[in-house]
Amino acid sequence: MATQTPTTTRPANTPDAAGSGIRVRIAIGFTLIAIVASLVGLIASGGSYEPAPNGLPDSGPLVGWLLPVFGAIGFGAAMACIGWLLLAGFLDPSAGKKVVSKRGRAAMLRASGAAAIWCVISLIASVFTLANILGVDLATAAAPGTFTTYAWDVSDVRTLLISALLAAAVAIGAVLSVSLTGTTIWLALALVAVAAPSTAGHAVGLGDHGLALVNSVAHAVAATLWVGGLIALGATVWPKAQTVGVAAQRFGYLAIASVVILTASGVVNAYVRLGAPADLFTSGYGRLVVAKTLLLIALIATAAWIRRRLLPNLDGEQPRRTFAKVAALELTLMSIATGLGVALSLTAPTRVAVQFATQAEALLGFEFPAAPTVMSVVFGWDLD
């Protein structure tokens, strides 16, 4: 006589199911707001698509308007990927000494999915970027002959391809890894993938080459860690995670460091890319910088309020609900700032490009040094 084991079906409104729905809505909402903010920012700054004069090459409106869209989606996927890796390896208090917890393993799988999306979007963006730079239509840029000939020689496209390759490695590695060491490795690789596109762009020929590149990389990494960590942390609140207070405390230290770096890099960004202080208010690029600065001030005020009022007491149901609402506001502001960052990357700065005597110096971003001396060998180095 066979004994039938009764099966249990988890209702759709369980915490896990509700949490999954919230995570999807957070990702979609963040991306949509970032897309809208990037398009509005481009229009406000005067950097949006305009048809080229007759006789000049033009990539067309499809490339001009979709390029910032893919930029916003790519940033969103990168932030989600890094946020989930942060949760699995560093923020989750239930993780073991050598392996991730069950929640951490789920976060690793979500990070893998986000990295896969990031990889695909970076590949698509590389084709759009090549079309935009060459002034050709999308079909011509995507043709194997054109893409294989020019893609690796154009720095903006090359860095996107490197980012896509690293994101693919993270997507595969995050699925296979369960150790904290592996999680740390994939997080570091993801941060390199975020930094890669920041090494190309408008800052190359503006003077202060090394300062501009270091600033761009620091700004991108700090913003991604802050936003990604908040995305992952906010998603753990809705399923009523009992240890969210510990994770939030850990994230607080990372958030403080990110704010300091973002503030400093914002000042350096204005110095490197603006020709004069008045450009902050008289140019489209400057107005975007001002808008991002105001958003950063609002974010700092919100984060300070969370740290002082909410983090010390996150054990009850009502404090967690309050934290989730404030975190939603903070994520909204961050998504707008992300979109404006995409708009900034596609808007020409006002500082006049430096004219170098040789092509080699133009590629380096600074003049050749004089004949070496003992002092110049010891102290005459540039951070680049």
N, C-alpha and C positions, 0 to 999 in steps of 0.2 A: 504494500500500500504506500503510495507516494505521498509525501508531505509537501504541500505547496507553501512556499515562503511568501508572505504578503509583501507586496512592493509599496513603497511610500513615494509619493510624488510631492516634491517641494513646491509649495504654492508660489505663484508669480510675485506675490508681494512680500517675500521674505527679505531680510536685510541684504543678503547677497545680491538678489535680483534688483532690489531698489538701488543698491550701490552701483551696479553695472549700468543701470539706466542713467543715474546721475553722472557717472564718468563720461558716458557718451555725450550727454547734453553739455557738460563742461567743455569737452574738446570741440564740439561743433560750435558752441556759442563763442568760445575764445577765438576760433579761427575766423568766423564770420565778422566779428567786431574788428579784428585785426585787418581783414580785407577791406572793409568799409573805411577804416581809418587811413589805410595806405592810399586808397584812391582819393579820398577827400584831401589828404595831405598833399598829394601830387598836384591836384587841381589848385589848391590854395597857394602852393609854392611856385606855380607856373612850370612845373616839371612834367606835366601830363603830355600825352601824345598830341602832336600837331603834325599835319602833313608837311613833308619836305617841299621846298620850292621846286618848281619845274626844272627838270634836268639833274636833280640831285637824287642819290639812291635813298629809298624809303622802304623800311620793313613792313609798313602797313599798320592799320589800327589794331588788328588782332594781336600782334606782338606787343604794341605799345601799351595796350590796356591789360593784357593778361600777364605780362611780366611781373608787375607788383603783386598780382593775385597769387601767382606761384611762389613769389618770395615770402608772402605772409603765411601761406600754407606750409612751406618748408620750415620757417622759423617755428611755427606752432608744433609741427611734428618733432622737431629737434628738442624743443623745450619739454614736451611730453615724454620723450624717450629718456632724457637726462633726469627728469623728475622721478620717473619710475625706478631708474637705476639708483638714484639717491635714496629713495624709500627702501629699496631692497637691501642695500649695503650699509646705510649709515643712519637713517631715521627710524627704522623699525626696531623697537626695543625688544621684540620677541625673537630676534635673530640669534642664532647660536654663535659660538666663538669662531667656527670655521665655515659653517654653511648658513644659507638664508633660511628663513622660516617659511611656513606654508603661505603666509601672506606675501612674503618676499618673493617666493617662487612665482606667484600670480603676477606680481609687479614686474618681474623679469620677462614674463611672456608678453605683458602689455608693452614693455619697453622694446621688445623685439618687433612687435607689430608697428609701433610708432617709427622705429628705425627703418623698417621696410618701406613705409610710406615716404619717409624722409628721403630715402635713396631714389625712389621713383620720381619724386617731385624735383630733386636736384638734377636728375638726368633730363627731365623735360625742360627745366629752367635753363640748362646749359644750351639746348638748341635754341630757345627763345633769345637768350643772351647773345649767342653768336649771330643770329639774324639781326638783332638790334644793332650790334657793333658793325657788322659788314654792310648794313643797309639793304639786305635782301629779304625776299619773302620767306615764309616758314618752310615751304617745300624745298627751296634751294638750299637753305641752311641745313635741313635734315638729310639732304642727299649725301650718300656715303662719300662721294668724291670731295664735296665741300667740307663736310664735317671732319673727315680724317685729315684733310690738308691743313685746316686752319684752327681747329678746336684747341689743340695742345699748345699752340703758339700764342693764343690770346689768354692773358692772365686771368681775366674774369671767368672765362669758360673753364680753363684748366683747374682753377681752385674748386669750382662746382663739381667737376668730375672726380677730383680727389675726395671731396666731401661725400659724394655718392658712393665711392668705393669703400670708404671708412664706415659709412652708415650700413652698407651691406654686410661688412664684417661684424659690426655690432649686432645686427639683426640675427645673424647665424649664431654668434657666440652667446648671446643672451638666452637663446633657446637651450643651448647645450650646457650652460654653466649653472651650478648650484652652490659653488663656494663663494665666500666673501672676497677671496683674492681675485677670482675670475670677475666678479661684479666690479671690483675696483679697476681692473684692467679695461673692461668694456666702457666704464664711465670715463676713464682717461682718454680712451680712443674716441669716444663720442665728443668730448670737449675739444679734441684736436680737429674733428670734423666741423664743429661749429666755428672754430677759429680760422680755418683755412680760407673761406671766402672773404674774411676781413682783411687779409693781406693784399687784396687787390682792390682797385677802385680809384676814386677821385684823389685820394691822398698821395698817390705815388709821385706826382710831379709838382707838388705844392711847396717843396722845401720842408725842412725838419722831417726828413723821410723816416728815420728810425723812430722818432717820437710818435709820428702819425701811425705807424704800423703797430707799435707796442700798445698804443692807446686803443686802437681799433680792436685788437685781439682781447685786451683786458676788458673792454666794455662789452663785447659780445659774450665772453665767457661768464662774466659776473651777472649780466642780465639773464642769461639762460639758466644759470644755477638758481637764481632768486625766483624767477617765474616758474621754472620747472618744479622746484621744490614745493612751491605753494600749490601748484596743480595737484601733485601727488598727495600732499598733506590734506588739502581740502577734500579730496576724494575719499580719504579714510574717515572723515568725520561723519559723513552721511550713513555709512553702514553701522554707526554707533560703536566704533572701535574703542575699547576701554582704555587703551594705552595711548590714545591720541595726545594726551597732555605731555607725555615724555617725548614723543616725536616732535611736538610743537616746540618744546624747550630746546631740543637739539637744533631744529631748523632756525631758531631765533639767532643763534651764534653765526650761522652761515648767512642769514639775512643781513646782519649788521656789517659783516665783512663785504658783502655784495654792495650794500648802500654806499660804503666808504669808497669802494673802487668806482662805482657808477658816478658818484659825485665828482671825484677827481678826474675821471676820464671825460666827463661832460665839459669841465672847464678846459681841459687840454684840447678837446674836439673843437670848441669855439675858437681857441687860439690858432690852431693849425689850419682851419678851413675858412675862417672869416677874414676878409681883408682889413676891416676896421670895426671897432665896437658899434658904430652906428648901423652896420649891416644887420645887426640883430633885429632891428625894427624896420629897416628899409628894403630888405631882400626877402625873397621867399624862403631861402635856406635858413636865414636868421630867424624868421618867424616860426619855422618848424622847431628850431633849437629852443626858442622861448617856450613853445607849447610843451615840448618834452620836459623842460626844466620845471614848469608848473606842475606837470603830472608827477614828476619825481618828488617834488615837495609834498604833494598830496599823499603819495604812497608812503613817504617817510613818516608823515603824521599818523597815517592809518596804522602802519606797522608799530609805531611807538605806543599807540593806544592799545593795540592787541597785546603787546609785551607787558605793559604795566597793569592792565585791567583784566585781561582774559587768561593769559598763560598761567598765572599762579593758581587759577581755580577752574580747571576744565574737567572735573570729575562728574559733575551733574549733567542731566539731560539739557536743561535750559542754557547753561554756559556753552555747551557744544553747539546748540542751535544758534546762539548769538555769534559764536566764532564762525560758523558756516556762513552766516549772512554777511559778516564783515569781510571774510575771505572772498566771498563772491564779489563784493564791491572792489576789493583790492585786485582781483583777477580782471575785472572789467577795465579798471584803470591801466593795468599792465598790458592788456590786449590792445588798448588804444595806443599806448606808448610803443608797443611792438610794431603796429601798423605805421606809426609816424617814423619809426626807425627805418622801415622798408622804404618809405617815401624819401627820407633823407639820403639813403644810399643811391637813389635814382635821380636826385636833384643836384645840379652842379653847384659847388661852393663858390663863394665870391672872391676868394684869394686867388690872385693871378699866378698861373703856373710859372715855375722857374725855368728860364731858358739856359741850358747848359751848352758848353762849347763843343762837346762831342756826344755821339750817340751812346757810347759806353757810359759816360757820366749820367746821361738821362736815364739809362736803365738802372744804374745804381741808386740814383736819387741824391747824389752829392758829388762835389768836385773831387778829382783825384788829389790825394795828399801830396805835400812837398817831399823832397828827398828825406829819407829816414834819418833821424837822430836818436840818441839814447833816450832823450825825454819823450819824443814822439812815439817811440816803440813802447815805452813803459806806460805813458799816460794818454797817448793819442788814439784811443780806441773809440768806436761808435757802437752804441747798442742798436743792433739792426737784425 
